[in-house]
Amino acid sequence: MLEGERKQGQFPQLEMSHLLYGGKDQFDKFLERQHFFDTNPMFKVNHDFYNKSRQDQILLNAERTVEAMKKLSLGDPNYYTPNVLCPQGIFISTVHFAMVIPAFQVLASDDQITKWMTSLKNFSAIGCYAQTELGHGSDVQNLQTIAVFDKQTSEFVIHTPNIEATKFWPGELGLYCEFALVFAQLQVDGKGYGVHPFWIRIRDKETHKPLSGIEIGDIGPKMGYAVKDNGFMSFDHYRAPLDSLLNRYIKVSRDGKVERQGNPKVGYGSMMYMRNILCDQYTKFGGRALTIAVRYSLYRKQFKDDNKQEIRILDYQCQQQKLFPLLAEFYACVFGSIKIKELVNENFNRISQSNDFSLLGLTHAVLSGAKANYTYFVSNCAEWCRLSCGGHGFAHYSGLPIIFFEMSPNITLEGENTILNLQLARYLLKQLQHIVSKPNAVPEFFKFLSLETAKVDDVTTIDNLITLLGLNCAILTKYAAQKLMSHTDMKESWDTKSGIALAKAASTFIPYFNMLCFLDTINNKAKETKEILTVLARIYGITMLLNNMQGLLLKNQLNSQQIKTLQDTRESLYPIIRSNALCLVEAQGLSDNSLQSLIAPKEGDVYMNMYNFASQENSLNKQQVHDGINYIKKMREVNAKL
Ligand SMILES: Cc1cc2nc3c(=O)[nH]c(=O)nc-3n(C[C@H](O)[C@H](O)[C@H](O)COP(=O)(O)OP(=O)(O)OC[C@H]3O[C@@H](n4cnc5c(N)ncnc54)[C@H](O)[C@@H]3O)c2cc1C
């Protein structure tokens, strides 16, 4: 049924696949991993999974993690790790590999790395990242768990002074990990030295029970994330040895002398690692949702045309309006994320090879904005894809609810998005000052802040869209700066008077950045690839402007005629995407098993799929007469007495 659609594609699909994965090598590696999942019976997607209890889902996921480990190095960040391929839940090792090990690499001394890294990597020491507490998450400096140094024994006494200080949320803490990287306020001789990480054994090696003085458990069911054992933990004067403090940047001697060393800014490194993964890998979940929605919209027909032929829902302009801007945004975020990965690597190389911190501020700012922008995109994309599939989108067998559930926490974790946008805003304000005082110090990506006005004839070309998006962000940044400065108390102004303007200004930077990356990707490509990417880039740029043009309106840089032109042009580009839509989503190379959807197979009868599942696999139907019927009888009895 879809072959005809595939033939309509007007670009070389393999070249597009390589672009989406950042190269042939990466795409081949992805296919190799996908093949492993597709051919191993344990990873065959079973939609009855969602009928299982949380207990059973957790156990099945554990079994699958073991199987995956036999073949794949789950912690290898160089390749597209199997998260997007994970069958119905995320493997046990994610936090350990993506948060604990990177933090260890950055914060532990060479001796500590030598002592622990092998057992961390081969999983004989599995740990969680225990930072957040019941009372404080974003505000790390005000965590309340304390680590008091005891000079008599040269140990740290880790203690939870009140309920609020209970560690809450760390993944893999509730059931699995034996160790925890516990973030606590260091106190030596009554003096506070701020929050530092302590690597602590929390469960017994043999029995796996919590060690004496530590209470641990799972926090309970959440919105999705059923297989993840997010946990709680409190300490009652628990004694940890001297070298539990990760001491690359701060050392406490046996007799209690505290010494700081090196540049603690490197600590940002571990945060960057996870945020980079969120941008690089988790953005791909948006593409998975789009593949399902586009395919289903080709299978699904509603109402007839004048020739009495039923119409595919993808042919409706309103359906295109739901999906095509998201498809364009997916491409934009993927190209942006590839650039960000290069930036993060370059920053790490400079720091580790020559102690050069010159790229740190820029990388941290761009990554903060991108993490916020991309994670909002993925969860919004999953939700709109679900809505675009009508009733079937609501069922787990569509494969869409799980994407929304698993992706929406990313808005909150690893830096809550509003707070990240405010961090980018701080950087924008700094560059705005530099535009006047030290223009040469302003990185290329932020030179747009000098824009005051733009005279563009055609508002819909890529170059002009980039100019307008930059100008919009520049105007909003200046507006936010004025708002901030109009009050004498800067801190109060930031928190209570200018936050909206600052966060808004920052949120308009990434669309500009993504467009630059899009343009960069388009250049030097074969004609057909260039043509279709140009259409996507224009749709993306126009959509971003239409959604966020307040800056341009504020300074009369866009008039109603131009807004109409933007809308009309976007609509006029939809037919080109319509012909290429299937090939554009299929360039991701996702197999049916990876899609985990009954409504969007490569080939086949979606209605038969759904019927077969409901009638044969849905375990609720296994009992011909369900036990619940007893209650219907009781209801009748109650009613009879009325
Ligand atoms: C699925 C999941 C997994 C997690 N895994 C881990 C883990 O492994 N380890 C771990 O330590 N933690 C983990 N967490 C916790 C997570 O890191 C925190 O929830 C996150 O950092 C947000 O902090 P918070 O909950 O304190 O939110 P808050 O900071 O309380 O945010 C609540 C609201 O207040 C607003 N707000 C707060 N401060 C400001 C400000 N200064 N300006 C403007 N607005 C503000 C926010 O924008 C938000 O709207 C996890 C959380 C989830 C949901």
PDBQT file of the ligand as one rigid body, heavy atoms in Angstrom, charges set to zero:
ROOT
HETATM    1  C1  LIG A 701      12.031  10.904  35.881  1.00  0.00    +0.000 C 
HETATM    2  C2  LIG A 701      12.967  11.660  36.762  1.00  0.00    +0.000 A 
HETATM    3  C3  LIG A 701      14.226  11.148  37.013  1.00  0.00    +0.000 A 
HETATM    4  C4  LIG A 701      15.098  11.819  37.873  1.00  0.00    +0.000 A 
HETATM    5  N1  LIG A 701      16.324  11.261  38.140  1.00  0.00    +0.000 NA
HETATM    6  C5  LIG A 701      17.135  11.871  39.044  1.00  0.00    +0.000 A 
HETATM    7  C6  LIG A 701      18.391  11.277  39.396  1.00  0.00    +0.000 A 
HETATM    8  O1  LIG A 701      18.789  10.229  38.870  1.00  0.00    +0.000 OA
HETATM    9  N2  LIG A 701      19.140  11.890  40.354  1.00  0.00    +0.000 N 
HETATM   10  C7  LIG A 701      18.749  13.054  40.961  1.00  0.00    +0.000 A 
HETATM   11  O2  LIG A 701      19.467  13.548  41.819  1.00  0.00    +0.000 OA
HETATM   12  N3  LIG A 701      17.568  13.650  40.612  1.00  0.00    +0.000 NA
HETATM   13  C8  LIG A 701      16.758  13.089  39.680  1.00  0.00    +0.000 A 
HETATM   14  N4  LIG A 701      15.565  13.675  39.341  1.00  0.00    +0.000 N 
HETATM   15  C9  LIG A 701      15.189  14.944  39.958  1.00  0.00    +0.000 C 
HETATM   16  C10 LIG A 701      15.357  16.101  38.996  1.00  0.00    +0.000 C 
HETATM   17  O3  LIG A 701      16.718  16.306  38.737  1.00  0.00    +0.000 OA
HETATM   18  C11 LIG A 701      14.680  17.347  39.578  1.00  0.00    +0.000 C 
HETATM   19  O4  LIG A 701      13.309  17.074  39.695  1.00  0.00    +0.000 OA
HETATM   20  C12 LIG A 701      14.927  18.525  38.674  1.00  0.00    +0.000 C 
HETATM   21  O5  LIG A 701      16.255  18.967  38.800  1.00  0.00    +0.000 OA
HETATM   22  C13 LIG A 701      13.992  19.698  38.956  1.00  0.00    +0.000 C 
HETATM   23  O6  LIG A 701      14.107  20.106  40.256  1.00  0.00    +0.000 OA
HETATM   24  P1  LIG A 701      12.849  20.257  41.220  1.00  0.00    +0.000 P 
HETATM   25  O7  LIG A 701      12.083  19.018  41.193  1.00  0.00    +0.000 OA
HETATM   26  O8  LIG A 701      13.414  20.769  42.477  1.00  0.00    +0.000 OA
HETATM   27  O9  LIG A 701      11.955  21.362  40.546  1.00  0.00    +0.000 OA
HETATM   28  P2  LIG A 701      11.788  22.839  41.070  1.00  0.00    +0.000 P 
HETATM   29  O10 LIG A 701      13.085  23.543  40.934  1.00  0.00    +0.000 OA
HETATM   30  O11 LIG A 701      11.119  22.865  42.386  1.00  0.00    +0.000 OA
HETATM   31  O12 LIG A 701      10.821  23.401  39.954  1.00  0.00    +0.000 OA
HETATM   32  C14 LIG A 701       9.415  23.576  40.130  1.00  0.00    +0.000 C 
HETATM   33  C15 LIG A 701       8.993  24.836  39.356  1.00  0.00    +0.000 C 
HETATM   34  O13 LIG A 701       9.618  25.997  39.932  1.00  0.00    +0.000 OA
HETATM   35  C16 LIG A 701      10.257  26.761  38.919  1.00  0.00    +0.000 C 
HETATM   36  N5  LIG A 701      11.470  27.392  39.466  1.00  0.00    +0.000 N 
HETATM   37  C17 LIG A 701      12.319  26.898  40.404  1.00  0.00    +0.000 A 
HETATM   38  N6  LIG A 701      13.327  27.753  40.616  1.00  0.00    +0.000 NA
HETATM   39  C18 LIG A 701      13.149  28.805  39.784  1.00  0.00    +0.000 A 
HETATM   40  C19 LIG A 701      13.892  29.997  39.501  1.00  0.00    +0.000 A 
HETATM   41  N7  LIG A 701      15.052  30.291  40.121  1.00  0.00    +0.000 N 
HETATM   42  N8  LIG A 701      13.402  30.840  38.570  1.00  0.00    +0.000 NA
HETATM   43  C20 LIG A 701      12.263  30.557  37.928  1.00  0.00    +0.000 A 
HETATM   44  N9  LIG A 701      11.531  29.446  38.129  1.00  0.00    +0.000 NA
HETATM   45  C21 LIG A 701      11.966  28.573  39.055  1.00  0.00    +0.000 A 
HETATM   46  C22 LIG A 701      10.591  25.751  37.816  1.00  0.00    +0.000 C 
HETATM   47  O14 LIG A 701      10.733  26.390  36.560  1.00  0.00    +0.000 OA
HETATM   48  C23 LIG A 701       9.375  24.819  37.879  1.00  0.00    +0.000 C 
HETATM   49  O15 LIG A 701       8.350  25.383  37.116  1.00  0.00    +0.000 OA
HETATM   50  C24 LIG A 701      14.696  13.045  38.469  1.00  0.00    +0.000 A 
HETATM   51  C25 LIG A 701      13.440  13.577  38.175  1.00  0.00    +0.000 A 
HETATM   52  C26 LIG A 701      12.584  12.904  37.324  1.00  0.00    +0.000 A 
HETATM   53  C27 LIG A 701      11.237  13.500  37.032  1.00  0.00    +0.000 C 
ENDROOT
TORSDOF 0
